[in-house]
Each structure stands twice: as C-alpha cells, then as structure tokens.
Amino acid sequence: MANTRLLVVEDESIVAMDIKHRAEGLGYDVLGIAASGEEAIEKTEENQPDLVLMDIVLKGKMDGIQAAQEIRERFDIPVVYLTAYSDEKTLSRAKLTGPFGYIIKPFEDRELHSAVEVALYKHKMDSKLRESEERYRMLFQSSPNPIVLMDDNGKIIYNNEKAEEMPIMSGEVMGADFNNLLAKVIYDKHDLKLFNENFSNVLNGEKVEPFEIRILRNGNILYYDIYLTLMNINGENFNIQFIAHDITVIREAEKQKLELAKEKARSELYSFVVSAIPVFATNIPPQLRNTIIKNFADRFESNMKPNFDEYMENKGISSKIDDVAVEDAPEIFSAYLKWLSDLLLNLGIKTKMISEKSKNTLEFLTFPWMKDAAKNPIFSLIFRAMLIRSFTWTNLKGNVSQSSSLVDGSKSMKFEFYLSALK
C-alpha cells in the first residue's frame, strides 16, 4: 500500500486537502490535486498515478465523467468517483465510463480505504484478463491452422485470417450458420453428419476426439482433421472453437504409397502367373499335371490368401466367413466376386458376371494371352485352379466349373459358380 500513488481531482480546495490528508493517513502517496477535468488529464499524463479519485461535478468545460472517460481510454488507469450526487441519472451516465468504484460524500476513512483497494484489485484482474485475451488473440491470428468461433447455435462470431483460405469461409460469413456453409462444400453427406453429431456432443459437455472431414475446392478433395472444443464464456454462454488441420498432403502421400504398393503387388502377381506357364506347357502325363496344378494352387494361396483376408476384414465380413449363415451367403459371395474382379483386373483381365437363378457365370472378356490361350489349354487350367482355390476361402457351399474355353473355339472363357446357399 505504501507504493500506491493517488491523484485527487476536486474543485473545492478545502475538500481536496481533506481527502489528501485522509488518504495519506491511510498510507497512500498522493501525487497532487487537480481542480478541473483538463488539469486532471494533464497531471495523470505527467505523474502516471495508480488510481484517480475523481469528483463527478467539476467547474469548467469538462466534468469528472468526461475526464474519467479520457483517462481510462488514454492511460488505462482506474478511476473511483467521489460525489455527493447519488441520483440515478448521474450514476447511469458515470457507469458508461467503466469506473472501478464510487464513494458517496461524506465518507468514512474505511470507506475510502475499501473503495481504493477494491478498485486496485479489480483493475489488476482486468489487466491480467486483457493480457490473457491478447495472448489468445495473437495465438488465434498467428495460428497456421484455420480457427472459427461459433455460438451455441452454430453461428460464426469470429475467425482468424487462415480460416478465410478454407472454401467454406468464402464471402461474408460473420453471423452465418456454419453448418449451412459446410453443407455447400462437403464432399460426402456422411462427413456432414459426423460433424453435426460431434458438434452436438461437444455442446452436451462430451469430449470429442479429432475427426476427419473432406471438403471440395475446384473439384479437388481437401482433407482436414477437425478439433471441436467447448469454451465457457461466463458460466451461462458457451462458444464452440473449431480448428481445422489440413492433412491433404499426408492423405495424397498415403494414396501414392498405396498405389505403389498395389502396382508392386500387381507386378508380382503377374510375374507369378506368367512364371507358371512354362511348367504347364510341358507335355507331361495327366497325373503329374494334377500334382503341378495343386502345387500352383498352394503357391497361389500362399501369395494371395492374406490379401483376401485383409479385404474381407475391411469389408467387415471376416467373422461371417468364419461361421457362414444362410442369410449372409449373398453378401459374402458378392464381396468375393468384387475381390476376384479386382484381382483379375490387376492381371489385365476384364470380366463380366452373369447372374441367373441357380448359377453365376464369370466371363473372361479380354486378357493378355488371348492368342496363346486359343492354342494351349494351360491358361484355362491356371485360372480354373485360381478360382477353385480362392472360392474355398469363402466357406460357401457350392462348386466352380469351367463351361467354355478358347481352345474349344469359344470366343471367351467362362466359369460357373453354383452356390447351394443361394438357391
């Protein structure tokens, strides 16, 4: 308290001296006395007091309320009003200047002491709050990530400059419904549903883990990790903080890596099939040929069964394959045909599925060895072995047979799937 410096603003000299002596008696350092609003501003600028005791009614062009307003705005120094007027009109006008307290004349020393100490504490807390807000504002604006603040109805109330680069934030967005803006550029309706669900969860006080959404810009897909946080403003009102982290580069890199992996697998599969051709081409007895076919099928399973299992796992069908129920058979078979179609396409083979009531026919339309397959039956044997073996991985009841080949003069190879569970 000994270091607390006060400026007294009072146009009646006797009253001013009384306030000065009483304040000094309480241990405060009174830097001076000002008799007008203009003088109060001048001495405040010159001495930089910790607090100003300001009489509301002053002689001259500027009264205490006007002087307090300028001192607050220019110097950020707290003002405590001294007044003999307690009427509502005067107090209402004084409130507009954001005072830190009032002392009604005449007053006791303890009232003066309490008013000064409370005002100093309040000003200190306000300063810390402003500093905290300023730090947040600087972090908010300098963030490399788009940040948007919304009220509890999803209306945009603030955003940083980075957010303006997002497709969703084009044009005038202040006060706009964020969900409506998002709906215009969202890549998939499921992404919009995910955002709305998480927004509701955050409002209900639940912690929401980061989630991914996709946004369109000029026909291109942008990928964002989204962070939603509930911010308590005053115990009653809440804001939602939306932070978006652009992960498009990461996703594109992952896609390229996946494509390279697929290309490698495609090349290995192609080499694997081609390497088997000379073995089948050998003019060998049927019994030995069957042994070679089985060895090929075993090698095929060793190479491709893990890929099949992973595909079915991603489709959520693995558990159904482990214990096939009649009602699950169509779903399993459909997933198998899609996997098989992709596998054959990786070998350069285009296929078509013809579904009938009791059978499903897979037709090979084109493949790299068309001319050779018309002369040599080994190609039919290779693909027949592949289809028969891979079909067993589904655990479906049924069988696979070849209904036509290029060797017998047909225009295409056809294989028929008979499934008893689908009859």
Buried (B, 14 or more C-beta within 10 A) or exposed (E): EEEBBBBBBBBBEEBBBBBBEBBEEBEBBBBBBBBBBBBBBEBBEEEEBBBBBBBBBBEEEBBBBBBBBBBBEEBEBBBBBBBEBEEEEBBEEBEEBEBBBBBEEEBEEEEBBBBBBBBBEEBEEBEEEEEEEEEEEEEBEEBEBBBBBBBBEBBBEBBBEBBBEBBBBEEEBEEBBBBEBBBEBBBEEEBBEBBBEBBEBBBEEEEBEEBEBBBBBEEEEBBBBBBBEBEEEEEEEBBBBBBBBBBBEEBEEEEEEEEEEEEEBBEEBBEBBEEBBEBBEEEEEEEEBEEBBEEBBEBBBEEBBEBBEEBBEEBEBEEBBEEBEEEBBEEBBBBBBEBBBEBBEBBEBEBEBEEEEEBBBBBBEEBEBBEEBBEBBBBBBBBBBBBBBBBEBBEBBBEBEBEBBBBEEEEBBBBBBBBEBBE
